[in-house]
Amino acid sequence: MKKISLIISLLIVLIFIPSISSAVPPQPARIGGAVTVNGRLLTQSSDSRLVIKVTKLNGTVLVPAAEDTDGLSANGFYIIDIPIYDATDQPGGVTPGTTVVIHVYMGTKELTLLSPVSGQITVGASGSTPTVVNISAEGAIGSVAPILNLLLD
């Protein structure tokens, strides 16, 4: 009976050791908020072609990509997960406290960010409460005309 208990205990330990020691990438730092273009607040129905990306200060893309390419939520917010650096599991991420840059595009045309200034924000802690970063941008009428037409109709 003692041998069976010992064998069962040993098997349980061997089964759980890999799950305890397996690495898990750190939780991302999440940002989100409303988007205003040329003074007009965008909604889910007026965000056609809107793409928001976050890069390192030098323009290097984060891995996994920190971007919102599927438009605004039903509440009119964008949401982006910024990967947190981990040497083994997420070498393409950034450390909390790092300054990164938000880029806003209407199709392929990048808009000028008014807020946050120069598009720069500081990355929060891994798994922290989402940080609200409302975006205000402006661009040439040609690059945002479809949105303005939807908003004015």
N, C-alpha and C positions, 0 to 999 in steps of 0.2 A: 504494500500500500504506500509506503514511504517512497519507493522507487517511482511509482506511477505519479505521485504528487510532485516529485522532483522533476520528472520528465515534462509534465504539463507546465509547471512553473517555468522551466527553461525554454520551452516552446513559446510561451506567452511573451517572455522577455525578448526572444529572438524575433518575434513577429513585430513587436512594438519599437524596437531600437531603430530600424530604418525610418519609421515615420517620425520619430522624435528628432533624429539627426538630419533629415532631409531639409535642404535649404528652401526657404520661401522668400520670393522677392519682397522687398519692403512695400507697404501700402503707399499709393501715390498721394501727392498733395493735390487736392481738388480745388479748382477755381470755377467760378461761374457768375453770370450776371446778365443784365440787360444790354442791348446794343442800340445805339443811336447813330444814324448816318445822316449827315447834312441836316441835323436838327430834328430828324424824324425818328421816333422810337419804332424799331422793327418788331414785328410779331411773327408768329409761325407762318401766317399766310403772306407775309411780305418779305421773307428772308431768302427769296430765290437767289441762288448762286453764292450765298454767303459762306465763306470759309474762314475759320479762325485757327491760327497755328501759334505755338509757343516754341521758341528756339533759344539756344544759348546766346549770350551777348555777341559772340563772333559769327552768329548766323548758323552754327552747326545744328542740325536737326537732332532732336532727342529720340532715343530708342528705348522703349516703343514710342511711336509718334505721339506728341502731345497736340492734339488737334480736334476740332469739331467740324466735320464735313457734312453732317446730316441735317443741318438747320437747327433752328431754335425749338425748344420744347413747347408743349401746349401752353405753358405759363409764360412763354416769351423769353426764356433764358438759354444761353449757351452753357455747356459744361465741358470742362477739359480736365483730364487727369495728367498731372506732371509726374513722370517717373522719378523715383528717388534712387540715387546711386547706390549700387552694391557691387563690389569688385567681381563677385562670382556670377550673380544672377542678373544684374542690371547695370553693366558698365556704361551704358549710353544715357544714364540718368544724371541728375544733379543733386547736390547735397542741400539740405534745408538751409535757408539763409542766403542762397545764391541768387543773384539778379539774373532774370531771364527777360526775353522780349516777346510781346504779343504782336502778331501780324494779322491784319484783317484784309481779306480779299473779297471783291465782288467779281466772281468768275476768276479771271487771271490777273485782274488789275488790283494792285495793292493800294489800299486807302491810307490816308495820313491820319495817324492817331492823335487826338487832342487830349484824351484821357484814357488810361493813365499816360502821363507825360512821357513822350518818346516810346510808349508801349512797354516801359520797364516796370516790372514788379519783383518782389522778393518772394521766393518759394517758401511756403510754410512747412511745418513738420510732417513727417510721414504719417498718413492716416488721420491727420488733424481735421477738425471741423472745416467744411468747405469755406474758402475765402471769397467774399463777394468782390468782384472786380467788374464794375460797370464800364462799358466801353463807349467812347464817343469818338467818331471818326468823320472825316469828310473826304470827298473825292470829286473828280470831274463828273459833270452831269452825264456824260456819255457812259461812264462806268457804272452809274447807279440809276440811270433812267428807268429801267424796268421796275425797280423798287418804288421810285417816286411816283410813277404812274399808278401802281397798285395802291399806294397810300392816299393819293389824291382822288381816286375814283370813289 
